[in-house]
Amino acid sequence: MTTSLAASTRKPRRKRSSIILTVGLWTACVYFLAPFAWLVIASTKNDTDLFNTFGLWFGHAFEFFANLGTVFTYENGSFGIWLLNSAYYALVSAVGAVLLATLAGYAFAKYRFAGKTGIFSVVLGSIMIPGTALALPTYLLFAHLNLTNTPWAVILPSVVNPFALYLVMVYAQDAVDDSLIEAARIDGAGEFRIFWQIAMRLLGPAMVTVFLLALVATWNNYFLPLIMLNQSNLYPITVGLAQWASSSNAGGGARVLFSTVITGSFISILPLIASFLYLQRYWQSGLSSGGVKG
């Protein structure tokens, strides 16, 4: 009797919890997807409909392909150059960040060396420093080395990612079992061979995570390229679109470039979406495979 009463009271509680979680989930989905929906719809409008129609509904004419043509032909095709620049900066920075964070994170997780605690404390402390606070010292350093207004001024600061190092270190502590390392050493494998052939395979999900974080951070970076670069042909897509937007705002209220900037913004996020959709399978395959079975 008591058991059945307790079970009957638990069911309404579970139902209420399920409803609350469902409502919260849908609210979060709307919150995150509404700006994307607005961007997609706005990219199909001309400048007149953009300001005279409801933001989350289409205009009187479907102008997406016309806007697309304007994006890639305006200013002699500058948008295509900016898109290639962003892809180059982001890919090189992401690969470099993965290699540096994986090497350092694995070393912190599996080796003992002098000064390990102090160095790791510096790494943790550097996570708390905002990137904007380091922008001016970084600019002065690169200006002294004559590296400003070059791709390296954007790539090299993006390669160093303390949070990525910490993430790989935490993941490597459990993903790479010490018994595997000891067995490889007994078989005569060197430390670099153990890292490249054993550890890196087990660190796949962490490496993919670091790659995506670095890719998104570099692709969306605006302030660092803004202060480092002064030639339009070196701009990434963020700085280039901001220049177009400022030109439109400075035109005495002219709205010539607003639809072009919005369409360009929509195009700029498509590579990131494709990267996430393509690389998510490596999370699943990496997390489902184990290095040691008990």
Buried (B, 14 or more C-beta within 10 A) or exposed (E): EEEEEEEEEEEEEEEEEEEEEEEEEEEEEEEEEEEEEEBBBBBBBBBBBBEEBEEEEBBEEEBBEBBBEBBBEBEEEBBEBBBEBBBBBBBBBBBBBBBBBBBBBBBBBBEEEEEEEEEBEEBEEBEEEEEEEBBEEBBEBBEEEEBBBBBBBBBBBBBBBBBBBBBBBBBBBEBBBEEBBEBBEEEEBEBEEBBEEBBBBBBBBBBBBBBBBBBBBBBBBEEBBBBBBEEEEBBBBBBBBBBBBEBBEEEEEEBEBBBBBBBBBBBBBEBBEEBEEEBEEBBEEBEEEEBEEE
